[in-house]
Amino acid sequence: MASRREKLEAMLVDDPLDQTLRYMLAMELEKEAKHNRSLELLQQLMSDESPYVPAFLMAGQQLARLQRSDEAADVYRSGIQQAQEQGDDHAAGEMSQFLAELN
């Protein structure tokens, strides 16, 4: 039986630009402690033409857990700006709180 990660990878073959699938794959990779690959996927989502706001939050949290606080802070700042531009005040608020907790 295929793992959840394998199923997501198979679905992405048909739709490689699907942000939700890419995000879900990044989360699965994090669970498997494949942090570099997970962060790479999150970075791609953050760099999309229409950045995927949840990717900023999860990348920041993952970086913080990996004790990469400066990088996490940068990601949160970028995420707050992007969330505000997209009208997502809730996400901006969450990331502001996480940013404050880094200091």
C-alpha distances in whole Angstrom, upper triangle without the diagonal:
4,7,9,11,10,10,13,14,13,15,18,18,20,22,22,25,24,25,23,19,21,22,19,17,20,20,16,18,21,19,17,21,21,24,26,23,23,27,27,25,27,30,29,28,32,33,32,35,35,33,31,32,29,29,32,31,28,29,33,31,29,32,34,31,31,35,36,38,40,37,36,39,40,36,37,41,39,37,40,42,39,38,42,42,39,41,38,41,38,36,39,40,37,37,41,40,38,40,43,41,41,44
4,7,8,6,6,10,10,10,12,14,15,17,19,19,22,20,21,19,16,17,19,16,14,17,17,13,15,18,16,15,19,18,21,23,20,19,23,23,21,23,26,25,25,28,30,29,32,31,30,27,29,26,25,29,28,25,26,29,28,26,29,31,29,29,32,33,35,37,34,33,36,36,33,34,37,36,33,36,38,35,35,39,39,36,38,35,38,35,33,36,37,34,34,38,38,35,37,40,38,38,42
4,5,5,6,9,10,11,12,14,16,18,19,19,21,19,20,18,14,16,16,13,11,14,13,10,11,14,12,11,15,15,18,20,17,16,20,21,19,20,24,23,23,26,28,27,30,29,28,25,26,23,22,26,25,22,23,26,24,22,25,27,25,25,29,29,32,34,31,29,33,33,30,31,34,33,31,34,36,33,32,36,36,34,36,33,35,32,30,33,34,31,31,35,34,31,34,37,35,34,38
4,5,5,6,9,10,11,12,15,16,17,16,18,16,17,14,11,13,13,9,9,12,11,8,10,13,11,11,15,15,17,19,16,15,18,19,16,18,21,21,20,23,25,24,27,26,24,21,23,20,19,23,22,19,20,23,22,20,23,25,23,24,27,28,30,32,29,27,30,31,27,28,31,30,27,30,32,30,29,33,33,30,32,29,31,29,27,30,31,28,28,32,31,29,31,34,32,32,36
4,5,5,6,9,10,11,13,15,15,14,16,15,15,13,10,10,11,9,6,9,9,6,7,11,10,9,13,12,14,15,12,12,15,16,13,15,18,18,17,21,22,22,25,24,23,20,22,19,17,21,21,17,18,22,21,18,21,23,22,22,25,25,28,29,26,25,28,28,25,26,30,28,26,29,31,28,28,31,32,29,31,29,31,29,26,29,30,27,27,31,30,28,30,33,31,30,34
4,5,5,6,9,10,11,13,14,14,17,16,17,15,12,12,14,11,9,12,13,10,11,14,14,12,15,14,17,18,14,14,18,18,15,18,21,19,19,23,24,23,26,26,25,22,24,22,20,24,24,21,21,25,24,22,24,27,25,25,29,29,31,32,29,28,32,31,28,30,33,31,29,32,33,31,30,34,34,32,34,31,34,32,29,32,34,31,30,34,34,31,33,36,35,34,38
4,5,5,6,9,10,12,13,13,16,14,15,14,10,12,14,11,9,13,13,11,13,16,15,15,18,17,19,20,17,16,20,19,16,19,22,20,19,23,24,23,26,25,24,21,24,21,20,24,24,21,22,26,25,23,26,28,27,27,31,30,32,34,31,29,33,32,29,30,33,31,29,32,33,30,30,33,33,30,32,30,33,31,28,31,33,30,30,34,34,32,34,37,36,35,39
4,5,5,6,9,10,10,10,12,11,12,10,6,8,10,8,6,10,11,9,11,14,14,14,17,15,17,18,14,13,17,16,13,15,18,16,16,19,21,19,22,21,20,18,20,18,17,20,21,18,19,23,22,20,23,26,24,25,28,28,30,31,27,26,29,29,25,26,29,27,25,28,29,26,26,30,29,27,29,27,29,28,25,28,30,27,27,31,31,29,31,34,33,32,36
4,5,5,7,9,10,9,12,11,13,12,8,9,11,10,7,10,12,11,11,14,15,14,17,15,17,17,13,13,16,15,12,15,17,16,16,19,20,19,22,22,21,19,21,20,18,21,22,19,20,23,23,21,23,26,25,25,28,28,30,31,27,27,30,29,25,27,30,28,26,29,30,27,27,31,31,28,31,29,31,30,27,30,32,29,28,32,33,30,32,35,34,33,37
4,5,5,7,9,10,13,12,14,14,10,11,14,13,11,14,16,14,15,18,18,18,20,18,20,20,17,17,20,18,16,18,21,19,18,22,23,21,24,24,23,21,24,22,21,25,25,23,23,27,27,25,27,30,29,29,32,31,34,35,31,30,33,32,29,31,33,31,29,32,33,30,30,33,33,30,33,31,34,32,30,32,35,32,32,35,36,33,35,39,38,37,40
4,5,6,7,8,11,9,12,11,8,10,13,11,10,14,15,14,15,19,19,19,22,20,21,21,18,17,20,19,15,18,20,18,17,21,21,19,21,21,21,19,22,20,19,23,24,22,22,26,26,24,27,30,29,29,32,32,33,34,31,30,32,31,28,29,32,29,27,30,31,27,27,31,30,27,30,28,31,30,27,30,32,30,30,34,34,32,34,37,37,36,40
4,5,5,5,8,7,10,10,7,7,11,11,9,12,14,14,14,17,19,19,21,18,19,19,15,15,17,16,12,15,17,14,14,18,18,16,18,18,18,16,20,19,17,21,22,20,20,24,24,23,25,28,27,27,31,29,31,32,28,27,30,29,25,27,29,26,25,28,28,25,25,29,28,25,28,26,30,29,26,28,31,29,28,32,33,31,32,35,35,34,38
4,6,6,9,10,13,14,11,11,15,14,12,15,18,17,17,20,21,21,23,20,22,21,17,17,20,18,15,18,19,16,17,20,20,18,20,21,21,20,23,22,21,24,26,23,23,27,28,26,28,31,30,30,33,32,34,34,31,30,33,31,28,30,32,29,28,31,31,28,29,32,31,28,31,30,33,32,30,32,35,33,32,35,36,34,35,39,38,37,41
4,6,9,9,13,13,11,12,16,15,14,17,20,19,20,23,24,24,26,23,25,24,20,20,22,20,17,20,21,18,18,21,21,18,20,20,21,20,23,23,22,25,27,25,25,29,29,28,30,33,33,32,36,34,36,36,33,32,35,33,30,31,33,30,28,32,32,28,29,32,30,28,30,29,33,32,30,32,35,33,32,36,37,35,36,40,40,39,42
4,6,6,9,11,9,10,13,13,13,16,18,18,19,21,23,23,25,22,23,23,19,18,20,18,15,17,18,15,14,18,18,15,16,17,17,16,20,19,18,22,24,22,23,26,27,26,28,31,31,31,34,32,33,34,30,29,32,30,26,28,30,27,25,28,28,24,25,28,27,24,27,26,29,29,26,29,31,30,29,33,34,32,33,37,37,36,39
4,6,8,10,8,8,11,13,11,13,16,16,17,19,21,21,23,20,20,19,16,16,17,15,12,14,15,12,12,15,15,12,14,15,15,15,18,18,16,20,22,20,20,24,25,23,25,28,28,28,31,29,31,31,27,26,29,27,24,26,27,24,23,26,26,23,24,27,25,23,26,25,29,28,25,27,30,29,27,31,32,30,31,35,35,34,37
4,6,9,8,8,11,13,12,14,16,17,18,20,22,22,24,21,21,20,17,16,17,15,11,13,14,10,9,13,12,9,11,11,12,12,15,16,14,17,20,19,19,22,23,22,24,27,28,27,30,28,29,29,25,25,27,25,22,23,25,22,20,23,23,19,20,23,22,19,23,22,25,25,22,24,27,26,25,28,30,28,29,33,33,32,35
4,6,6,6,9,10,11,12,15,16,17,19,20,21,23,21,21,20,17,16,17,16,12,13,15,12,10,13,14,11,13,12,12,11,14,14,13,17,18,17,18,21,22,22,24,26,27,27,30,28,29,29,26,25,27,25,22,23,25,22,20,23,23,19,19,23,21,19,21,20,24,23,21,23,26,24,24,27,29,27,28,32,32,31,34
4,6,5,6,9,10,10,12,14,15,17,19,20,21,19,18,18,16,14,14,14,10,10,12,10,7,10,11,9,11,10,9,7,10,10,10,13,15,14,15,18,19,18,20,23,24,24,27,25,26,26,22,21,23,22,18,19,21,18,16,19,19,16,16,19,18,16,18,17,20,20,17,19,22,21,20,23,25,23,24,28,28,27,31
4,5,5,6,9,10,11,12,14,15,17,19,20,19,18,19,16,14,15,15,11,11,14,12,9,12,14,12,15,13,12,9,11,10,10,14,14,13,15,18,18,18,20,23,23,24,27,25,26,27,23,22,24,23,19,20,22,20,17,20,21,17,17,20,20,17,19,17,20,19,16,19,22,20,20,23,24,23,24,28,27,27,31
4,5,5,6,9,10,10,12,14,15,17,18,17,17,18,15,13,15,14,11,11,14,13,11,14,16,14,17,15,14,12,14,13,12,16,16,15,16,19,19,18,21,23,23,24,27,26,27,28,24,23,25,25,21,22,24,22,20,23,24,20,20,24,23,20,23,21,24,22,20,23,25,23,22,26,27,25,26,30,29,29,32
4,5,5,6,9,10,11,12,14,15,17,14,14,15,11,10,11,11,7,8,11,9,8,11,13,11,15,14,12,10,13,12,10,13,15,13,13,17,17,16,18,21,21,21,24,23,24,25,21,20,23,22,18,20,22,20,18,21,22,19,19,23,22,20,22,20,23,22,19,21,24,22,21,24,25,23,24,28,28,27,30
4,5,5,6,9,10,11,13,14,15,14,13,14,12,9,10,11,7,7,10,10,7,10,13,12,15,14,12,9,10,8,7,11,11,9,10,14,14,13,16,18,18,19,22,21,22,23,19,18,20,20,16,17,20,18,15,18,20,17,16,20,20,18,20,18,20,19,16,18,21,18,17,21,22,20,21,25,24,24,27
4,5,5,6,9,10,11,13,14,14,14,15,13,10,12,13,10,10,14,13,11,14,17,16,19,17,15,12,14,11,10,14,14,11,13,16,15,14,17,19,19,20,23,22,23,25,22,20,23,22,19,20,23,21,18,21,23,20,19,23,23,21,23,20,23,20,18,21,22,20,19,23,23,21,23,26,26,25,29
4,5,5,6,9,10,11,12,11,12,13,10,8,11,11,8,9,13,12,11,15,17,16,19,19,17,14,16,13,11,15,15,12,13,17,16,14,17,20,19,19,22,22,23,25,21,20,23,23,19,21,24,22,20,23,25,22,22,25,26,23,26,23,25,24,21,23,25,22,21,25,26,23,25,28,27,26,30
4,5,5,6,9,10,11,9,9,10,7,4,7,8,6,6,10,10,10,12,15,15,18,18,15,13,14,11,9,12,12,9,9,13,13,11,13,16,15,15,19,18,20,21,18,16,20,19,16,17,21,19,17,20,22,20,20,23,24,22,24,22,24,22,19,21,23,20,19,22,23,20,21,25,24,23,26
4,5,5,6,9,10,10,9,12,10,7,9,11,9,9,13,14,12,14,17,18,21,20,17,14,14,11,10,13,12,8,10,13,12,10,13,15,14,15,18,18,19,21,18,17,20,20,17,18,21,20,17,20,23,21,20,24,25,23,24,21,23,21,18,20,22,18,18,21,21,18,21,24,22,22,25
4,5,5,6,9,9,10,12,10,8,11,13,11,12,15,16,15,18,20,20,24,22,20,17,18,15,13,16,16,12,13,16,15,13,16,18,16,16,20,20,22,24,21,20,23,23,20,21,25,24,21,24,26,24,24,27,28,26,28,25,27,24,21,24,25,22,21,25,25,22,24,27,25,25,28
4,5,5,6,5,7,9,7,5,9,10,9,11,14,14,15,17,19,20,23,23,20,18,19,16,14,16,16,12,12,15,14,11,14,17,15,14,18,18,21,22,19,18,22,22,19,21,24,23,21,24,26,24,24,28,29,27,29,26,28,26,23,25,26,23,22,25,25,22,24,27,25,24,28
4,5,5,5,5,9,8,6,8,11,11,11,14,15,15,17,19,20,24,23,20,17,18,15,13,14,14,10,10,13,11,8,11,13,11,11,15,15,17,20,17,15,19,20,17,18,22,21,19,22,25,23,23,27,28,26,28,25,26,24,21,23,24,20,19,23,22,19,21,24,22,20,24
4,5,7,9,12,11,9,12,15,14,14,17,19,18,20,23,23,27,26,23,20,20,17,15,17,16,12,13,15,13,11,14,15,13,13,17,18,20,23,20,18,22,23,20,21,25,24,22,25,28,26,25,29,30,28,30,27,28,25,22,25,25,22,21,25,24,20,23,25,23,22,26
4,5,8,11,10,9,13,14,14,15,18,19,19,21,24,25,28,28,25,22,23,19,18,20,19,15,15,18,16,13,15,17,14,14,18,19,21,24,21,20,24,25,22,23,27,26,25,28,30,28,28,32,33,31,33,30,31,29,26,28,29,25,24,28,27,23,25,28,26,25,28
4,5,9,9,9,11,13,14,14,17,19,19,20,23,24,28,27,24,22,22,19,17,18,18,14,14,16,14,10,12,14,12,11,14,15,18,21,18,18,21,22,20,21,25,25,23,26,29,27,27,31,32,31,32,29,30,28,25,27,28,24,23,26,25,22,23,26,24,22,25
4,6,6,6,9,10,11,12,14,16,17,18,20,22,25,25,22,21,21,19,16,18,18,14,13,16,15,11,13,15,13,12,16,16,19,20,18,17,21,21,19,21,24,23,22,26,28,26,27,30,31,30,32,29,30,29,25,27,28,25,23,26,26,23,24,27,25,23,26
4,6,5,6,8,10,10,12,14,15,16,18,20,24,24,20,19,19,17,14,15,15,12,10,12,12,8,9,12,10,9,12,12,15,17,14,14,17,18,15,18,21,20,19,22,24,23,24,27,28,27,29,27,28,26,23,24,25,22,20,23,23,19,20,23,22,20,23
4,5,5,6,9,10,10,12,14,15,16,18,22,23,20,19,19,18,14,15,16,13,11,13,14,10,10,14,13,11,14,13,16,17,13,14,18,17,15,18,21,20,19,23,24,23,24,27,28,27,30,27,29,28,24,25,27,24,21,24,25,21,21,25,24,21,24
4,5,5,6,9,10,11,13,14,15,17,21,21,18,17,18,17,13,15,16,13,11,15,15,12,13,16,15,14,17,16,19,19,16,16,20,19,17,19,22,20,20,23,25,23,24,27,27,26,29,27,29,27,24,25,27,24,22,25,26,23,23,27,26,23,27
4,5,5,6,9,10,11,12,14,16,19,19,16,14,16,13,10,12,13,10,8,12,12,9,11,14,13,12,16,15,17,18,15,14,18,17,14,17,20,18,17,21,22,20,21,25,25,24,26,24,25,24,20,22,24,21,19,22,23,20,21,24,23,21,25
4,5,5,6,9,10,10,12,14,18,18,15,13,14,13,9,10,12,9,6,9,11,8,8,12,12,11,14,12,14,15,11,11,15,14,11,14,17,15,14,18,19,18,19,22,23,22,24,22,24,23,19,20,22,19,17,20,21,18,18,22,21,19,22
4,5,5,6,9,10,11,13,16,17,14,14,15,14,11,12,14,12,9,13,14,12,12,16,16,14,17,15,17,17,13,14,17,15,13,16,18,16,16,20,20,18,20,23,23,23,25,23,26,25,21,22,24,22,20,23,24,21,21,25,24,22,25
4,5,5,6,9,10,11,15,15,12,11,13,12,9,11,13,11,9,13,14,12,13,17,17,16,19,17,19,19,16,15,18,17,14,16,19,16,15,19,20,18,19,22,22,21,23,22,24,23,19,21,23,21,19,23,24,21,21,25,25,23,26
4,5,5,6,9,10,14,13,10,9,10,9,5,7,10,8,6,10,12,10,11,14,15,15,17,15,17,17,13,12,15,14,11,13,15,13,12,15,17,14,15,19,19,18,20,18,20,20,16,17,20,18,15,19,20,17,18,22,21,20,23
4,5,5,6,9,12,13,10,10,11,11,8,8,11,10,8,11,13,12,12,15,17,16,18,15,16,16,12,12,14,12,9,12,14,11,11,15,16,14,15,19,18,18,21,19,21,21,17,18,21,19,16,19,21,18,18,22,22,20,23
4,5,5,6,10,11,9,9,12,12,9,11,14,13,11,14,16,15,15,19,20,19,21,19,20,19,16,16,18,16,13,15,17,14,13,17,17,14,16,20,19,18,21,20,22,22,19,20,23,21,19,22,24,21,21,25,25,24,27
4,5,5,9,8,6,5,8,9,6,8,12,11,10,13,15,15,16,19,20,20,22,20,20,20,16,16,18,16,12,14,16,13,11,15,15,12,13,17,16,15,18,16,19,19,16,17,20,19,17,20,22,20,20,24,24,23,26
4,6,9,8,5,6,7,9,6,6,10,11,9,11,14,14,14,17,19,19,21,18,18,17,14,13,15,12,9,11,12,9,8,12,12,9,11,14,13,13,16,15,17,18,14,14,18,17,14,17,19,18,17,21,22,21,23
4,7,8,6,8,10,12,10,10,14,14,13,15,18,17,17,20,22,22,23,20,20,19,16,16,17,14,12,14,14,11,11,14,13,11,13,16,15,14,18,17,20,21,17,17,21,20,18,20,23,21,20,24,25,23,26
4,5,5,7,10,13,11,12,15,16,15,17,20,20,20,23,24,24,26,23,24,23,19,19,20,17,15,17,17,13,13,16,15,12,14,16,14,14,17,17,20,21,18,18,22,21,19,22,25,23,23,26,27,26,29
4,6,9,12,15,14,14,18,19,18,20,23,23,23,26,28,28,29,26,26,25,22,22,22,19,17,18,18,15,14,17,15,12,14,16,13,12,16,17,20,21,19,19,23,23,21,23,26,25,25,28,30,28,31
4,6,9,12,12,13,16,17,17,18,21,22,22,25,26,27,28,26,26,25,21,21,21,19,16,17,17,13,12,14,13,9,11,13,11,9,13,13,17,18,15,16,20,20,18,21,24,23,23,26,28,27,29
4,6,9,8,9,12,13,13,15,17,18,18,21,23,23,25,22,22,21,18,17,18,15,12,13,14,10,9,12,11,7,9,12,10,9,13,12,15,16,13,14,17,17,15,18,20,19,19,23,24,23,26
4,6,6,7,10,11,11,13,15,16,17,19,21,22,23,21,21,21,18,16,17,16,12,13,14,12,9,12,12,9,9,12,12,10,13,11,14,14,11,13,16,15,14,17,19,18,18,22,23,22,25
4,5,6,7,9,10,11,13,15,16,17,19,21,22,20,19,19,17,14,15,14,11,10,12,10,6,9,10,7,6,10,10,8,11,8,11,11,7,9,12,11,10,13,15,14,15,18,19,19,22
4,5,5,6,9,10,11,12,14,15,17,18,20,19,18,19,16,14,15,15,11,11,13,12,8,11,13,10,9,13,14,12,13,10,12,11,8,10,12,10,10,13,15,13,15,18,18,18,22
4,5,5,6,8,10,10,12,14,15,16,18,16,17,17,14,12,14,13,9,10,13,11,8,12,13,11,11,15,15,14,16,13,15,14,11,12,15,13,11,15,16,14,15,19,19,18,21
4,6,5,6,9,10,10,12,14,15,16,14,14,14,11,9,10,10,6,6,9,8,5,8,10,9,9,13,14,13,15,13,14,13,9,10,13,11,8,12,13,11,12,15,16,15,18
4,6,5,6,9,10,11,12,14,15,14,13,14,12,9,10,11,8,7,10,10,7,9,12,11,10,13,15,14,15,12,13,11,8,9,11,8,6,10,11,9,10,13,13,13,17
4,5,5,6,8,10,11,12,14,13,13,15,13,10,12,13,9,9,13,13,10,13,15,14,13,17,18,17,19,15,16,15,11,13,14,11,10,13,13,11,12,16,15,14,18
4,5,5,6,8,10,10,12,11,11,12,9,7,10,10,7,8,12,11,10,13,15,14,14,18,19,18,20,17,18,17,13,14,16,13,11,14,15,12,12,16,15,14,17
4,5,5,6,9,10,11,9,8,10,8,4,7,8,6,6,9,10,9,11,14,14,14,17,18,18,20,17,17,16,12,13,14,11,8,11,12,8,9,12,12,10,14
4,5,5,6,9,10,10,9,12,10,7,10,12,9,9,13,14,12,14,17,17,16,19,21,21,21,18,18,16,13,14,14,11,9,12,11,8,10,13,11,10,14
4,5,5,6,9,9,10,12,10,8,11,13,11,11,15,15,14,16,19,19,18,22,23,23,24,21,21,19,16,17,18,15,13,16,15,12,13,16,14,12,16
4,5,5,6,5,7,9,7,5,9,10,9,10,13,14,14,16,18,18,19,22,23,23,25,22,22,21,17,18,19,16,13,15,15,12,12,15,13,11,14
4,5,5,5,5,8,8,6,8,11,10,10,14,15,15,16,19,20,20,22,24,24,25,22,22,20,17,17,17,15,12,14,13,9,10,12,10,8,11
4,5,7,8,12,11,9,12,15,14,14,17,18,17,19,22,22,22,25,27,27,28,24,24,22,19,20,20,16,15,17,16,12,13,15,12,11,14
4,5,8,11,10,9,13,15,14,15,18,19,19,21,23,23,24,26,28,28,29,27,27,25,22,22,22,19,17,19,18,15,15,17,15,12,15
4,6,9,9,9,11,13,14,15,17,19,19,20,23,24,24,26,28,29,30,27,27,25,22,22,22,19,17,18,17,14,14,15,13,10,12
4,6,6,6,9,10,11,12,15,16,16,18,20,21,22,24,26,27,28,26,25,24,21,21,21,19,16,17,17,14,13,15,14,10,12
4,5,5,6,9,10,10,12,14,15,16,18,20,20,22,24,25,26,24,23,22,19,18,19,16,13,14,14,11,9,11,10,7,9
4,5,5,6,9,10,11,13,14,15,17,19,20,21,23,24,26,24,23,23,20,18,19,18,14,15,15,13,10,12,12,9,10
4,5,5,6,9,10,11,12,14,16,16,18,20,21,22,24,22,22,22,18,17,19,17,14,15,16,13,11,14,14,11,13
4,5,5,6,9,10,10,12,14,15,16,18,20,21,22,20,19,19,15,15,16,14,10,12,13,9,8,11,11,8,11
4,5,5,6,9,10,10,12,14,15,17,18,20,21,19,18,18,15,13,14,13,9,10,11,9,6,9,10,7,9
4,5,5,6,8,10,11,12,14,16,17,18,20,19,18,19,16,14,15,15,11,12,14,12,9,12,14,11,13
4,5,5,6,9,10,10,12,14,15,16,18,16,17,16,13,12,14,13,9,11,13,11,9,13,14,12,14
4,5,5,6,9,10,10,12,14,15,16,14,14,13,10,9,10,9,6,7,10,8,6,10,11,10,12
4,5,5,6,9,10,11,13,14,15,14,14,14,12,9,11,11,8,8,11,10,8,11,13,12,13
4,6,5,6,9,10,11,12,14,13,14,15,12,10,13,13,10,11,14,13,11,14,16,15,17
4,5,5,6,8,10,10,12,10,11,12,8,7,10,10,7,9,12,11,10,14,16,15,17
4,5,5,6,9,10,10,9,9,10,7,5,8,9,6,7,10,11,10,12,15,15,16
4,6,5,6,9,10,10,10,12,10,7,11,12,10,10,14,14,13,15,18,18,19
4,5,5,6,9,9,10,12,10,8,12,13,11,12,16,16,15,18,20,20,21
4,5,5,6,5,7,8,6,5,9,10,9,11,14,14,14,17,19,19,21
4,5,5,6,6,9,8,6,9,12,11,11,15,16,15,17,20,20,22
4,6,8,9,12,11,10,13,15,14,15,18,19,18,20,23,23,25
4,6,9,11,10,10,13,15,14,16,18,19,19,22,24,24,26
4,6,9,9,9,11,14,14,15,17,19,19,21,23,24,26
4,5,6,6,9,10,11,12,15,16,17,19,20,22,24
4,6,5,6,9,10,10,12,14,15,16,18,20,22
4,5,5,6,9,10,11,13,14,15,17,19,21
4,5,5,6,8,10,11,12,14,15,17,19
4,6,5,6,9,10,10,12,14,15,17
4,5,5,6,9,10,11,12,15,16
4,5,5,6,9,10,11,13,15
4,5,5,6,9,10,11,13
4,6,5,6,9,10,11
4,5,5,6,9,11
4,5,5,6,9
4,5,5,7
4,5,6
4,5
4
